[in-house]
Amino acid sequence: MPATNLTRIARSKGDPRIERKGPSSLTDADRLARALGWLSIGLGMTELVAPGRIARTLGLHGKEGLIRGYGARELASAIPTLSVNKQVGLASRIAGDALDLATLAPALHHSNPKRHNAAIATALVAGITLLDIAAYAGVKAAHRREPGSDRDYSDRSGLPRGPQASRGLARKDFQIPPDYRAEGTVAAELPARAS
Amino acid sequence: MRALVWHGKEDIRCDTVSDPALEHPRDAIIKVTSCAICGSDLHLFHNLVPAMLPGDIMGHESMGEVVEVGSAAKGKLKKGDRVVIPFTIQCGECDQCRRGNFSVCERTNRKKELGDKVFGHTTAGLFGYTHLTGGYPGGQAEYLRVPFADTTHVKVPDGVDDEKLLFLSDILPTGWQAAVQADIQPGDTVAIWGCGPVGQMAIRSAILLGAEQVIAIDHLPERLSMAEAAGAITIDFEQDSVVERLNELTGGKGPHKCIDAVGTESHVNFGQPDTVLDRAKQMLMAENDRPHVLREMIYVCRPAGVISIIGVYLGLVDKIPMGQAMNKGLTFRMAQAHVPRWTGDLLRRIEDGQIDPSFVITHKADLSQGPEMYAKFRDKADGCVKVMLQP
């Protein structure tokens, strides 16, 4: 059941109900970034929980601590990737991909009996790196201020009589209400200065 | 009807929804002729308030024509009336309404228990602004049900364009209240952080109230040019030190009055390291807001000065220098705008040609383009300062 139906319980009878959904403000790049953020969480949790199993599968013996560290790194990059600052998260993911590839490279050596597993993992990481780069470029393009699109609004005063003639205009018929006065007029209350 | 509906973080859609219906004798239905996207809608767009639900209709700046009136509102409204709808819903009868504190009306939040739990005591119901303030469907739609309609409307005359009147719903009275609650006096230097739509209205309000020197702070060239158009001196915080420039402009004493028209989402950059830390904490849900502007105002404000907060804050903020504030004897004033308290006076000033709020509109679009306009407004792309939508 769609979430929009579930949330009907929080509404009254007269509130409008959704009949047909329209296109979203999310771009394809935003959606890809979100998927990669959730992938980071899944992978990060797995690396934190089962580093020994991963090390054995890939023939990376003795690297369990490093894999656990990479799990923490994945979780750390998931947070900004899932936030509105996706570019930061995706950039950190790309850097992490480079680390992953560097770590897998020695496991591709013919002396590693699990080198086929390592080759599959390397291909997967390489594919995900391409997705990360595509998402980063897409998000950056979709949410940038286009160069040369600066506008000059120096003719928009909003004060039809001009700023100088408008200065203090409202004071002719408006006083700050007593409940908004912050400045006291205490000078009259001060003891007279001894002459 | 069509309406802009919140489906999740950064996910707004122009959906087809059922028409609203009268629920209470004090209700009215209006056919929306114009509405706008507010800066505070972006906090919801970013899901910074954890009280939005998928399916909520956005929008709290709208105006239109009355098409249906409940029996108890008929004395005050009739079909065909042209009205601006304040973003605050007010009963007009409770203790707070009688004092003019309409944004903390005691009776209009239909989810009062939630408001009581979160705020200590409930605030007013607001249109399209989370379930903490009633979860009322908003006005970025073709039709809007207005609860307590007999007291929640501003009648406006024919013959004046929507562009000039629409902002009586929020940003004009909000900017005006920012200036009024700062107690601006002739001769004052007033510093205003944030040159978004509310900041722009606060600049004009400060001029009208007689401020001698208005200093506007932002980093976007188009917004700074709009501030200069009203006679403000500008500071680009990415080029200059705000504290040094303000001290230079005030003979080393600091501004008399400081207005925060930024609120929870201070711009994050490495030149302001506290904003980077705040953003990281916000992502980890260890802090709700990024109060850089508040910290800077407290630091630079003249002793015995006034801090006026009109930019929206959401929850818990860290590292607020209360020692500086207390020892300098600063006065803090803050609130969501008590819209109807000011609208009669401001409507007269619009009709009198003292202010024309339409200057702030940089983009007009059909309601169906709302989702992309949200993104454009958020990204400040194409010089976007204010989006007006027409259903």
Interface residues (C-beta under 8 A of the other chain):
Chain A: P2 A3 T4 N5 T7 R8 A10 R11 S12 K13 G14 D15 P16 R17 I18 E19 R20 K21 G22 P23 S24 S25 L26 T27 D30 I79 P80 S83 V84 N85 A142 H143 R144 R145 E146 S149 D150 R151 D152 Y153 S154 D155 R156 S157 G158 L159 P160 R161 P163 Q164 S166 R167 G168 L169 A170 R171 F174 I176 P177 D179 Y180 R181 A182 E183
Chain B: M1 R2 A3 V5 H7 K9 E10 D11 I12 R13 C14 D15 T16 V17 S18 D19 P20 A21 L22 E23 D27 F45 H46 L53 P54 G55 D56 I57 R99 G100 R110 H131 G135 P137 A141 R145 V180 Q181 A182 D183 I184 Q185 P186 Q200 R204 S205 I207 L208 L209 G210 A211 P221 E222 R223 S225 M226 E228 A229 A230 G231 V268 R279 M283 L284 V306 T331 R333 D345 R349 G353 Q354 I355 D356 P357 S358 F359 V360 T362 S368 P371 E372 Y374 A375 R378 D379 K380 A381 D382 G383 V385
